[in-house]
Amino acid sequence: MNIDKLEIDQFTKRVSGMHRRLTDLYQNLSTNPVIPDVLPQTLIELGSTSEIVNVAVQELYQQNEELLLTRNLLEIERQRYQDLFEFAPDAYLVTDMLGIIKEANHTAGTLLNVSQQSMLGKPIINFVALEDRQNFRGYLSQLAESKKPKELVLHLHKRNDELFDAAITVGVIRNELRQPIGLRWLVRNISDRNQVELALLDHDSDVTQNKLWHKCSKGDFLPLKPGMIWYICEGYVKLNTLYESGEEVIIGLAGSGMVFGSNLTSLQAYQATALSDVKLVSIHLAEIAASPTLSHILLPKINQRLWQTESFLLIAGRRRVQDRFEQLLLLLKQEIGQSVLEGTRLNIRLTHEELASACCTTRVTITRLMGKLQQQGKIGLDSNHHIILKDTAEFSTQESAKASTVGGSADLGFWRSEVKRADKFAF
């Protein structure tokens, strides 16, 4: 039986009415004779009320036991959540909107190498590395307007000034009027995770895992789609653009472990050609944005493409053709070179015309310079016409009055003889 408020009110009125009639009855017993119907009626009401009181008392006893049980369960639940807060694997802190620490769990004290009590009343910014504090203040001032938890990564320091990388998630505490009254902080030490991610840079299994491989043959043009980049698993790809005159200019060479795509350039005329049989996987930019690990892996590779592009620009900016060609050979040595007994062998066979486009000169000039460097013993050719840069060779990059250009005073007969051999030397 459950007694609701309406029943209690009705019972209270009945008891009050009965009490008044009993009072009147006792007061009138000495002066007025007892009305025959009043006493039995009063006794009946008294008995009925007594029964209701007895039931109510039993109900109150039952409700009291239920309240005691509920209180015990609440206490157990409160203690459980307190233990979860105190001994959670991550550090939890509660601050006011200014970042003053009001609560901190046991893990937070262990993480920052301070006692829990000594943290209370301290600004959380005290544990932020000096170089990150300015950004952190700006971040803190924006939290009141945030409608969902915010995340950031910064450097924190322990009491012994040891720094570590921390991933922090912050949620706003609001009252019943939806006004911000405090902040909840979840802090994780990600230094170990960063070390693992850095180790992943040595192998790229996450890049190709569960992805479909695309295979292209030498000479194939590779499709360049917006919102997607290519990652080369095997082989070499030539990246080039076209002048308005239709002349081709090589602007990059991408080998195994490198990336390329239309999103990595602002050139309107941009194409990629397989210089050998190639295996690739496509990666969408949305995947990179959603995966910190993938971003860490690909960022150095994108930087590598940027470095190579700047190297090609530096080559094109040299005044002497011979300097441009020699610098190109040194760049190719670094990018596609393989150590052999005689020196460093270039793994890709580029035609004289392709070498000329990379040096902003003509095929005839490249043919002449090739012959000159061979005569000087600086380069050689293997049986498959791959260029070999001799280890003992020293390439000059100093400008001199004896510039070797198309309009120079080179021997025309030598030119003609070399031009006839040009088609044989496809490197």
C-alpha positions in Angstrom: 0.0 0.0 0.0 1.4 3.4 -1.0 0.0 6.5 0.7 -0.1 9.5 -1.6 -0.4 13.2 -0.5 -4.2 13.3 -1.2 -4.8 10.3 1.1 -2.6 11.9 3.8 -4.6 15.2 3.5 -7.9 13.4 3.8 -6.7 11.3 6.7 -5.5 14.5 8.5 -8.9 16.1 8.0 -10.7 13.1 9.4 -8.4 12.9 12.4 -8.8 16.7 13.1 -12.6 16.4 12.8 -12.7 13.4 15.1 -10.4 15.2 17.6 -12.8 18.2 17.7 -15.9 16.0 18.3 -14.1 14.0 21.1 -13.1 17.3 22.7 -16.7 18.6 22.6 -17.9 15.3 23.9 -15.6 15.4 26.9 -16.4 19.0 27.7 -20.2 18.4 27.6 -20.2 15.2 29.6 -20.6 17.0 32.9 -23.4 19.4 31.9 -25.2 17.8 29.0 -26.5 14.3 28.7 -24.9 12.1 26.2 -26.8 12.0 23.0 -27.4 8.3 22.3 -26.3 8.4 18.6 -23.1 10.5 19.2 -21.1 8.1 21.3 -21.4 5.1 19.0 -20.7 7.1 16.0 -17.6 8.6 17.6 -16.4 5.2 18.6 -16.9 3.9 15.1 -14.9 6.8 13.7 -12.2 6.2 16.3 -11.9 2.6 15.4 -11.8 3.3 11.7 -9.2 6.0 12.2 -7.1 3.7 14.5 -7.1 1.1 11.8 -5.9 3.7 9.2 -3.2 4.9 11.6 -2.1 1.3 12.1 -1.8 0.8 8.3 -0.1 4.1 7.9 2.4 3.2 10.6 3.2 -0.1 8.8 3.6 1.7 5.5 5.9 4.3 7.1 8.0 1.4 8.6 8.2 -0.1 5.1 9.0 3.2 3.4 11.7 3.9 6.1 13.3 0.5 5.3 13.2 1.3 1.6 14.8 4.7 2.3 17.5 3.1 4.3 18.2 0.6 1.6 18.2 3.3 -1.1 20.6 5.4 1.0 22.9 2.5 1.4 22.8 1.8 -2.3 23.5 5.5 -3.1 26.4 5.5 -0.7 27.8 2.4 -2.4 27.3 4.0 -5.8 28.9 7.3 -4.6 31.9 5.4 -3.3 32.2 3.5 -6.6 32.2 6.7 -8.6 34.6 8.2 -6.2 36.9 5.3 -6.7 36.5 5.6 -10.4 37.4 9.3 -10.2 40.4 8.7 -7.8 42.0 5.7 -9.4 41.1 6.1 -13.1 44.0 5.4 -15.5 43.8 9.0 -16.8 44.2 12.3 -14.8 41.0 14.1 -14.0 40.8 17.7 -12.7 37.9 20.1 -12.0 38.5 23.8 -12.1 36.5 27.0 -12.1 36.3 29.0 -15.3 39.6 30.7 -14.6 41.4 27.4 -14.4 41.8 27.3 -10.6 41.9 23.6 -9.5 39.1 22.6 -7.2 39.4 18.8 -7.4 42.1 16.4 -8.7 42.3 12.7 -8.7 45.1 10.4 -7.5 46.3 9.9 -11.1 46.6 13.6 -11.7 48.9 13.9 -8.7 51.0 11.0 -9.9 51.2 12.3 -13.4 52.4 15.8 -12.3 54.5 14.5 -9.4 52.6 16.5 -6.8 50.2 15.7 -4.0 46.5 16.1 -4.6 46.1 18.5 -1.7 48.9 20.8 -2.9 47.2 21.1 -6.3 44.0 22.5 -4.9 43.7 26.2 -5.3 46.5 26.4 -7.9 46.0 27.6 -11.5 46.3 24.7 -13.9 48.4 26.9 -16.1 51.2 26.5 -13.6 51.7 23.0 -15.1 51.8 24.2 -18.7 55.3 24.6 -20.3 56.3 28.3 -20.7 56.3 28.2 -24.5 52.7 27.0 -24.6 51.2 29.3 -22.0 50.2 32.2 -24.3 48.3 29.9 -26.5 46.8 28.1 -23.5 45.4 31.5 -22.1 43.7 32.2 -25.4 42.3 28.6 -25.4 41.0 29.0 -21.8 39.2 32.2 -22.6 37.2 30.5 -25.4 36.0 27.6 -23.4 32.9 29.4 -21.9 31.4 29.6 -25.4 32.1 26.0 -26.3 29.1 23.7 -26.6 31.0 20.4 -26.8 34.3 19.1 -25.4 37.5 20.7 -26.8 40.8 18.9 -27.4 44.3 20.2 -27.5 47.9 18.8 -27.3 50.6 20.7 -25.4 53.6 20.3 -23.2 53.1 19.9 -19.5 55.8 19.8 -16.8 56.0 17.9 -13.6 57.2 19.3 -10.3 60.8 18.3 -11.2 60.4 20.3 -14.5 60.4 17.1 -16.6 58.3 17.8 -19.7 55.9 15.5 -21.4 53.4 15.6 -24.3 49.8 15.7 -23.0 46.5 15.3 -24.8 43.8 17.2 -23.0 40.0 17.1 -23.3 38.0 19.8 -21.6 34.3 19.9 -21.0 32.3 22.8 -19.5 30.2 22.4 -16.4 26.9 24.3 -16.5 24.2 25.0 -13.9 20.4 24.5 -14.3 20.3 27.9 -16.1 23.0 26.6 -18.6 25.5 29.1 -17.3 29.2 27.9 -17.2 30.4 27.4 -13.7 33.4 25.2 -14.1 35.6 22.9 -16.3 36.4 19.2 -16.3 39.8 18.3 -17.6 40.9 14.9 -18.8 44.7 14.7 -19.2 46.7 11.9 -20.9 50.4 11.4 -21.3 51.0 10.7 -25.0 54.8 10.8 -25.0 55.0 7.0 -25.4 52.3 7.1 -28.1 54.3 9.8 -30.0 57.4 7.6 -29.8 55.4 4.7 -31.3 54.1 7.0 -34.1 57.6 8.2 -34.8 58.7 4.6 -35.0 56.0 4.1 -37.7 57.9 6.5 -39.9 60.5 3.8 -40.4 57.9 1.6 -42.1 54.7 2.5 -43.9 52.5 -0.5 -43.2 49.7 1.8 -42.1 49.7 3.6 -45.5 49.2 0.5 -47.6 47.2 -1.7 -45.1 43.8 -2.8 -46.5 44.2 -0.7 -49.6 43.9 -1.8 -53.2 47.1 -1.6 -55.2 47.2 0.1 -58.6 49.7 -1.2 -61.1 50.9 0.9 -64.1 53.4 0.0 -66.8 56.3 2.2 -67.9 55.1 5.1 -70.0 51.6 5.1 -68.6 50.0 8.4 -67.5 48.7 8.3 -64.0 45.3 9.9 -63.2 45.4 12.9 -60.9 42.2 13.4 -59.0 41.3 16.2 -56.7 41.1 15.2 -53.0 43.4 12.3 -53.5 47.2 11.7 -53.5 49.2 8.7 -54.7 51.7 6.8 -52.5 54.4 4.9 -54.4 55.1 1.4 -53.2 57.4 0.4 -56.1 58.9 2.1 -59.1 59.5 5.7 -60.2 57.2 8.4 -61.5 58.2 11.5 -63.5 56.3 14.7 -62.7 56.3 17.5 -65.3 54.5 20.5 -66.5 54.2 22.1 -70.0 55.0 25.6 -71.2 52.6 27.5 -73.4 54.8 26.5 -76.3 54.2 22.9 -75.5 57.7 22.2 -74.1 57.9 19.8 -71.3 59.7 20.7 -68.0 60.5 18.1 -65.4 59.6 19.4 -61.9 60.1 16.2 -59.8 60.9 12.5 -59.6 59.0 10.4 -57.1 60.3 7.0 -56.1 59.3 4.3 -53.6 57.9 5.7 -50.4 57.1 9.2 -51.9 53.8 10.9 -52.6 52.4 13.1 -55.4 49.1 14.4 -56.5 47.3 17.4 -57.9 46.5 18.7 -54.4 50.3 19.1 -53.8 50.7 21.7 -56.6 49.1 24.9 -57.9 50.1 24.2 -61.6 47.3 23.9 -64.0 49.3 21.8 -66.4 50.6 18.9 -64.3 51.0 15.3 -65.2 52.7 12.2 -63.9 54.3 9.5 -66.1 55.6 6.1 -65.0 59.3 5.8 -65.7 59.1 2.1 -64.8 56.6 -0.5 -63.8 54.9 1.1 -60.8 52.7 0.0 -57.8 50.8 2.6 -56.0 47.9 3.1 -53.5 45.6 6.1 -53.4 44.9 8.0 -50.2 42.1 10.4 -49.8 42.7 13.7 -47.9 39.8 12.9 -45.6 41.7 9.8 -44.4 44.7 11.9 -43.6 42.7 14.4 -41.7 41.0 11.7 -39.7 44.2 9.8 -38.8 46.9 11.4 -36.8 49.2 8.4 -37.4 48.7 8.7 -41.2 49.4 12.4 -41.0 52.6 11.8 -39.1 53.8 9.3 -41.7 52.9 11.4 -44.7 54.1 14.8 -43.6 57.8 14.1 -43.9 57.1 12.7 -47.4 55.3 15.8 -48.5 58.2 17.8 -47.1 60.5 15.6 -49.2 58.6 16.6 -52.3 58.8 20.3 -51.3 62.6 19.9 -50.8 63.0 18.2 -54.2 61.0 20.9 -56.0 63.1 23.6 -54.4 66.2 21.7 -55.6 64.9 21.7 -59.2 64.3 25.5 -58.9 67.8 26.0 -57.6 69.2 24.1 -60.6 67.1 26.1 -63.1 68.4 29.3 -61.5 72.1 28.6 -62.3 73.5 30.7 -65.1 75.8 28.1 -66.7 74.3 25.1 -68.4 77.2 22.9 -67.3 76.5 23.9 -63.7 72.8 23.1 -64.1 73.6 19.7 -65.5 76.2 18.8 -62.9 73.8 19.8 -60.1 71.1 17.8 -61.7 73.3 14.7 -61.7 74.1 15.3 -58.0 70.4 15.6 -57.2 69.6 12.4 -59.2 72.5 10.7 -57.4 70.8 11.5 -54.1 67.3 10.7 -55.2 67.7 7.6 -57.3 71.3 6.5 -56.9 72.5 3.0 -56.0 76.0 2.2 -54.9 77.9 0.0 -57.3 81.6 -0.9 -57.5 82.4 1.9 -59.9 80.5 4.6 -58.1 76.8 5.5 -57.9 74.4 4.2 -60.6 71.2 6.1 -61.4 68.4 3.5 -61.4 66.3 5.4 -63.9 67.2 5.8 -67.6 66.3 9.3 -68.6 66.5 10.4 -72.3 68.7 13.3 -73.3 65.6 15.2 -74.0 64.2 14.6 -70.4 67.6 15.6 -68.9 67.5 18.7 -71.1 64.0 19.7 -69.9 65.1 19.4 -66.3 68.1 21.7 -67.1 66.2 24.2 -69.2 68.4 23.5 -72.2 68.4 21.5 -75.4 69.1 17.8 -76.2 72.1 18.7 -78.3 73.7 20.5 -75.3 73.1 17.6 -73.0 74.6 15.2 -75.5 77.7 17.3 -75.7 78.0 17.7 -72.0 77.6 13.9 -71.5 80.5 13.3 -73.9 82.6 15.9 -72.1 82.0 14.4 -68.6 82.7 10.9 -70.0 86.0 12.1 -71.4 86.9 13.6 -68.0 86.1 10.3 -66.3 83.4 11.9 -64.1 80.6 9.7 -65.4 80.3 6.3 -67.2 77.6 4.0 -68.6 76.9 0.5 -67.7 75.8 -2.2 -70.2 72.2 -1.0 -70.0 73.1 2.6 -70.5 72.5 3.7 -67.0 74.6 6.7 -65.9 77.3 5.9 -63.3 78.7 8.8 -61.3 82.3 8.0 -60.4 83.1 8.4 -56.7 86.4 10.1 -57.5 84.7 12.8 -59.7 84.4 16.3 -58.4 81.8 18.4 -60.2 82.5 22.1 -60.5 79.7 24.5 -59.7 81.7 27.7 -60.0 80.8 30.0 -62.9 83.6 30.6 -65.4 84.1 32.6 -68.6 84.2 29.3 -70.5 80.4 28.8 -70.4 79.2 25.8 -72.3 75.9 26.9 -73.9 74.2 26.2 -77.2 75.5 29.5 -78.6 79.1 28.9 -77.3 82.2 28.2 -79.3 82.0 24.4 -79.1 83.3 22.4 -81.9 80.4 21.9 -84.4 81.8 18.7 -85.7 81.8 17.2 -82.2 78.2 18.3 -81.9 77.2 16.6 -85.1 78.9 13.4 -84.1 77.2 13.4 -80.7 73.8 14.2 -82.1 74.0 11.1 -84.3 74.6 9.1 -81.1 71.9 10.8 -79.1 69.1 8.3 -79.6 71.4 5.5 -78.4 72.0 7.2 -75.0 68.5 6.9 -73.4 69.2 7.0 -69.7 
